[in-house]
Amino acid sequence: MFIGLGGDGSLPPRVRDPVMQLPEVLQRLRLKDAYHLFGKKLGAIRESEKLYNPDRHGILVTPDLPPGFEVVDVYWIERGLSLVCIALNEKTHQNEYVLFEPPLSPFEYELLERLYEDLRDVLLLNEEEIHGEKKQILLSLVEELLGEYGVRLDQPSLFRLQYYLVRNFLGWSRIDALMKDPQIEDISCDGTKIPIFLYHRRFHNVKTNIVFEEEPLNSLAITLAQRSGKHISVGSPILDATLPDGSRLQLTFSTVVTSRGTSFSIRKFREEPFTPVELLERGTFPVDAMVYFWLAIENNKSLLFIGGTASGKTTSLNAVSHFIPPLAKVVSIEDTREITLYHDNWIASVTRDAATDAAAGSITMFDLLKAAMRQRPEYLIVGEVRGAEAQTLFQAMNTGHTTFSSLHAADVDAAVHRLENEPLSVPRNMLQALDIVAIQALIYRGAERVRRCQEIVEIMGLDQATQNIQVNTVFSYDPVTDTFSFSGRSQVYNEIMASRGWTTDELQNEILNRGKILLAMREQGVKDYIAVSRIFHSYAIKPDEVMANLADLGRLTG
């Protein structure tokens, strides 16, 4: 059978067993009896041997798949406490995401509910007294309350209770393990009594064994909104926000606009961004294309990444931004913080919604972009253009600022059409300032979904007779062989040779050297964004030193 995760949204389901009830003293205890707990010295209560250690105390989960499921993969979220099993449902022939957490006895269910209620009110009433490490304070209070109840627990029972209390007070309740799972990109709840669905990095779209009832789902929605610094209610049922860890939240409340109940979608934020080396490993770009971006960015060419939803536009935008020279001034502008650079001279700005329904107090991308123009940036990174800020962005390009951005569009023609029309309204003659457009897509390779760059196109200018945008395709992707080809023609390379005074041989030698560096980084497993950035910065300052250490690039990252 499946291990129950609870039906009330924050605690396991309430189980009533007349034989297994709490001691009478617990039933008589009132909230006021717990108020004095904050007056005690909390630090002295917590000894290291009382903290859970899977090596010393054993595993607390008991995974047990039902008949008709075959194990595909198993891994820990929190060792000993939360286990994920990717299992093939032999009936539907689809993988499912099964989360196992510590099972509780009926007595432990009852005790957990009482601890939860008493701790919640005590922590709220004494919030100003909470200092130091929150987990230590919480576990110390649990121990104090158990003493007040006159309840003595063996270690496994205590650790199981601690897990759920930490999960619910300090974590994200029933989706806490999902938020901690680095393999998950998106978490989607479609309504009441509907399984949560995930987008898994390896297994893609999978259904989970987590289902919410109406009341706990509404409670979780309010919690998500509050932790984002926002408010949601029946009167204001739609919310776009950013969670404290940077993840993007879209939330609808109750049945006002979604007939199946409260829904939410969390697009998780990856703390360490993808690097050019990782995109090479995943086959999103070939080495030649990455060298092309490296030279183009170093020589102040403006880029636009286009594609559909989840095609990897922002990921690629962030990855190639690591090629920016080390001392250049960078300003990034985003609705939701996603860009992460290892760059000292960088201003990271984010929009702000109004505190009330009135527009006053809001700070838009247009406002930030106008402010950025006064900061004299050498590189402007705009997460995604959607409105009037597009005009300012292209004005920045036309006045010599190097800009990177992304746009929802399937191809260059669609991108031009979107840019020229409302609400972006960029005049066609201003589009000539854009140098490079990279088209990305989420495609199938057999049964696997992968992200691939479809084309890299250069904007050549306007045809004087027809006023049409002239383009040159530099790299193109062949889906049959899963390979990329270089056309052999590049206006960007020609302009770089002219501005640097290079011969064709000198350009080819530079392309060859940079390709060797990227391949060496891939072979040596140099993928951390800080290490990758340090190598790129070193090459910008002392290229000969990097080439001399090509066999061991780790020497340059210390």
C-alpha angles and dihedrals in degrees: 000000000000117000107248116244098188135267101227096073099242106035134036114270118287110258122194119204117165090204095051107052131146120264115276091247090062092054091051096047113111129204093249090062090066098050094090094061094093090060093068126087102263099185094064093058098061114078121177094241090062093060117094116261117177093208092055102031103032132232117317100195124082107201112203120168119201121242115282096044127105121200113243101168139351129197140157125250092183110008112248094002113057123028130183121210119189102206132183112231102220091202098053096025089226131121118248131198110231117188119201121198130173111294118231130215118232090259091051090050091055093045093047092053092051093046090049094053095045095044093047094055094041092050092048094048093047100037092126090059095056109108132151128020110000097208092052091050092048095049091046090054090049090055091048093050092049088053090051090050091051090234121145117195133189115241099260091053092048093049092049091053091046091053094055095042093050090045093052101038101036102019136047101280114235094356093051094103090048091053090051095047107102090199093066121089101174136022116200128187111184099186148295118338091003120121116251113250127211140195104225121197092228105025098030116203110023136163120230133212091240116109128171130213117220101261098046091044091054089047092052090048091055090048092051091050094047094049088052089055092248139109130233129184143144088277092051103027103163124071137176112188147144121248119224092261091054097258116144116244128198113182138179119189129222121326096307095106102001114056095205093058136258114355134183140181123201119194102198122230117230108218093204110050126224114265130211088258092058092049088053090051091050092049094240091130134011121239092253091057092050091051088049091054091045093055094040094052093045087053096049103255117159119235136200122191114203133181145109130293114306092006092129100254097142092040091056092042090055093043097054090044086074086075091068110118113262101249100035116120111246129190120187123194122194143159089219122022107253105132114095121179135175092225128122098202094060132120111200110198128183131191122249129214121223115269090231136027089272116095093234112107097028120124113205132196087255090057092048093047092052089050091047092056088063091053093066097231120187091204126032118194116192114186095216133340115226108149148004092335087077090074092053090045092055091044086057090052091049091051093054104268116138108232135186123192145144135235137187106247136123098223143350094278091052090047092052090047092052093046094050097048136062132326094019097039099180113171112243094236089060091058089073089077090068111093108185136023120192116197116207134185142179104235141167124257100187105306093338124093114220137173116241136174105238099192142350109213132186121216105230098183137258125320102238093213101046101019088227121145111257116215139185120206108220102173128019133184126230109207092194096062097021090232137125128227132203116223093212092235124098129162089190092058091047091052091048091052091049095048094044096041091236127156121226090259092052091051092049091049090052091049090049094050094049091047089053090052093051092047091048090051090051093048093047094046096242099160107131107114093229093051091044092050092049091055092049090048091048090052091051090055105029111013093169091058092053092049090048090055095044093121092057112024090168088083089069096051101060 
